[in-house]
Amino acid sequence: MTHETTTLDLGPQTQVLVRLADGVRDERLADPTPCPGLAVRNLLGHLTGLAVAFRDAARKDLGPTTDTSPEESVPDIGPGWRGELAAALGELAQAWREPGAWTGATRAGGVDLPGAVAGAVVADELVVHGWDLARATGQEYTPDPAALQAAYGLLAGAAEESGGERGMFGPVVAVPADAPLLERAVGLSGRDPGWSRPA
């Protein structure tokens, strides 16, 4: 798998997520999401945790935040979750604006990987989970085009390595070749672009 080593400003995509989070009504926190087994509140907790982990990965500040697999526990949120998520996303974007974040080796989720790959992975996480959150809470979603392109490149490369059947996060969901780029990325992530929240 080849990865571009060019840097990417994650700020525009983190701002999209902050706006989505601000639009989540408290009565929606227990609703299901396209992520199996995760309610809206758990998805928000996961976003906060991954923002902290990939912030520290960018800083090469390796330790408990970067060593823990996201599968180890179901994340949740506390009463101050909106401010915590916005702060973590802001720090994440700032950390990845440093050129050194994209070079050398780092670690995230207990996995050692090159800095440039970690940057592409976090772009993918922000784009796909933004879609998850928007779908689960009935909001419009337009991801940052540069982050979407990076996410699609990462997901397409992973699927190609498996012969087009399995992506990084599960079996690929077939999507028409002429579908919008976001829908194709969502399909490559193992999600059904037609997913909608239960009435």
ABEGO torsion letter per residue (X at the ends): XBBBABBBBAAAAAAAAAAAAAABBAAAAABBBABBGBBAAAAAAAAAAAAAAAAAAAAGBBEAAAABBAAABBBBBBAAAAAAAAAAAAAAAAAAABAAAABEBBBBGGBBBBAAAAAAAAAAAAAAAAAAAAAAAGBBBBBBAAAAAAAAAAAAAAAAAAGGABBAAEBBBBBBAABBAAAAAAAAAGBBAABBBBX
